[in-house]
Amino acid sequence: MKTNPFENHPIPYQLLIADDHAALRNTLALWIGNLFPQILILEAENGLEAIRICQKNCVDLMLIDLKMPDIDGFQVTQRVREICPHTQIYLMSMIEGEAYQQQAKLAGANGFFSKNTMDTDLPLTLARLICEAV
């Protein structure tokens, strides 16, 4: 009888980064990968691709750019929330303001990051979420 050699190994924590700017997306993936090498990082270059990925496999956490050319981060959040109700969803933008944070919550996001402060805010949030998942 054959056995699956990966059967007893848990699926790694999965993070999906959706941003239409490849340089930012790749840099963010490298940075997070260096901070948290135990997680699997997926990338989507637009909102529709992010939704397609989630239709195949619900990830643990998503970082979604607010402004993308096909559909915006609020719309992606609403659609992913329907498909993957347990996915932690955080919107990110260069634009700051309470109105965007409120709109993110109304769309179903768990939080909102300013790209201007992600270097301090994001690692703390990721560490908390990953520790809770383990």
N, C-alpha and C positions, 0 to 999 in steps of 0.2 A: 504494500500500500504506500503510495507516494504522499508525502506531506509537503505543505507549503513552508519553505524555510523562513518566510516573513510572517507566518501566522501569529506568532506570539509577540511580535514587535508592534507597538502601537503606531498608528498613522501619525506622522509628525504634525505639529501645530502648523496650520496653513494660513498664510497671509497673502492677500491679493492687493496689489497696488495698481490703481487705475488712474492714469494721467496721460494726456496727449503730448506732453513734452518729454521726448525720449531721454534727453540728458538728465532731467530731474528724476524721472522714473528709475533710470539705471543707477544713478548716484544714490538715491534713497534705498534701492534694493541692496546695493553693496554695503552701505552704511549699516542698515538693519541687519544684514547677514553677518557682518563683522561683530556687531553687538550681541546678536542672538543666533549663533551658528546652528542651533538645534531646530530651527523652524524652516519650513519649506516656503519659499517666496515665489509667487506667481505674478506675472505682469500682464496688464491689458492696456492697449494704446488708446482705447476709447470706451465710452459707456456701454455701447452695444456688445463689445467683446467681453467686458466684465460680466454682463448679464448672461451671455452664452456660457462663460466659464462656470458661473454659479448654477446654471441649469443642469450642468453635468455633475457638479460636485460642490456642495456647500462648504465654503471655507470658514475658518474660525474667525478671521478678522479681515476687514476691507478698509483700505485708505483710498478715498475717492476724491479726485480733483473736482472742485465745484463747477468750474467753467471748462467744458469740453465741447468740441464742434458738433457732435451728433445729438446727444442729449445731455442735459446738465446733471450734476451730481445729485440734486434733489430728486430728479426723475429716476436715476439709477437706484438711489436708496429705496424709493417706494417700490420699485419692481423687485429688487433683491429681497426686500423685507417680506414680500409675498411668497417668494420661492424658498428662502432660507431664513425663517423667523428667528433662529438662534445665533446667526452671524452677528458679530460685533461690527458696527459700521461707523466709521469716522470720516467726516468730510474735511477737506483741507483746501485752503485758498490763500492767496496773497491779500485778499480783501478781508479786513477785520471789521467787527461790529456786532453788537448785540442782536441786531435784526437777523443777520445770517445765522447766528447760533440758534435763535428761536425757530427760524424756518427749517434748520437742520433737524431740530427735535420734532417739529411737526411732520416732517417727511419720514421720520422713523429712525433717524441716526442716533447713535449712542453718544456722540460728541462731535466737536468741531475743533480743528487745529488751524491756527494761523501759520502759514509757511514761514513767517518771520520769527516764530518762537518754537518751531518744531524741534530744533536741536536740544532744547531743554525739556519741553513738554512730552514729546513722543516717547523717548526712552523710558520715562517713568511710567507712562500708561502701558506701554508694551510689557514692561517687567511685571506690572500688576496683573495684566490679563493673562500672560503666559503662566505665571505662578498659580493663578486661580484655576487654570485649565489642567494643570498637572496634578 
